[in-house]
Amino acid sequence: MMKSKKVAELLKVCRGKSPLLILPHNHPDPDSLAGSWALQYLLEQSDGIASTIAYGGVLGREENRTFKKQLHIEAVRLRSTHFKKFSSIALIDCQPGGGNVSLPSDRRPLIVIDHHPRRKNAQADFVDIQPDCGATSTILVEYLHAARITVPPLLATALYYALISETQHLGRDVTNRDIRASTFLFPLIRHRLISRIEHPVHSREFFQQLYTSMGKTFTYKSFVGARLGEIYYPSFVAQLADMLVSLQRATWCLVTGRYRKTLHLSLRTTHTRARAGHILRKVIGRRGSAGGHEMIAGGQIKLAGMTAEERNELEEMIFQRFYRELGLPENLKPNPLVVEHRFTQGRTQIHTGENTDPHRSPQPGKRIY
Ligand SMILES: [Mn+2]
């Protein structure tokens, strides 16, 4: 039906264009990696079209590293030579000019497949943008299904994990199409691998990052936020935002962190129709770029050439604009989420007197007993 027509159109566009370069977004998450792999598999199986998956940025989050390793996903780090070598490019889970993909501005991609709201400059020979899907992987599952291609277990597992991680087990920004796609995949997946990816081994740095982050987290009525400063991998802002928005009575969460001269922002809300992506784009404006859905959004701002003071002012302003957007009073003092406490003879003593300014990090070297 509709979908098989779309697949025929896709294959027609790719004819004679082999090999292709497939680009997930920078610092890729399971949805963009699984989507890329599914496109690679579809093209290879139906028309023998070869492709290379290359990602900009880093795979930081342990879940994502375990995901790539356990499922044997052949994706390499993107180099500038890739753009010389490949004349045809496919963007998966991102769009040209989105700010989260390392596509040179003078290159027009051959293919764009995404589920984020359409950007003005989303120009390509084949464009399939469906904000109606909770994940890009859903679109690719529909293609594989329409092309009557048998999905091998590891690819099925990748696509299924992408769906459940992107939608928090089909509960956030999800539609019937995502549920249908996951039902289709379910009998094909390796359950033990899903469990292994979802519960990865964490490095000591992760706990260190978590510990310092708690000291930088503050609440402001129903808002919870954190300004993390330097972070050790960019997707940590999203990971922490997911965690913090689960705070009792919190309805909004914004986390910011710096990684290699870029400020990464992650927004979450418990409201199912809050247009988080729209709000974050409005708050960031022309200073950077953002994208997202109803309940989740992400963005980035380039910080190159800015002094520490200018960076600080910028972040301060982002938060102020955000409070205004939510109608929160601006004269309110934020409260720290956690305070140092000591356990004395089974009793908890809470120290609130010092370091109550949550924008300041806890004093270095201070230990919690
Ligand atoms: Mn996605």
Residues whose N, C-alpha, C, O or C-beta is under 5 A from the ligand:
A	BS01	MN	D31 D93 A135 T136
